[in-house]
């Protein structure tokens, strides 16, 4: 997978690994919004991905922390 220099920089700033992007494309859902491809995980596809990963790869999966605003 080739990423632009800007994409690599933003991933670095956000702590996103290239492997995580590849998993999203392979296992995630795809929709279109205003002519752009949008990939995302729903619960079913995320679980499917976890079943397909090795124990070492699962270690790289981080769940996003849920922020609560009170």
Helices and strands as residue ranges (DSSP letters): H 5-14, H 18-27, E 29-33, E 36-40, H 43-52, H 55-60
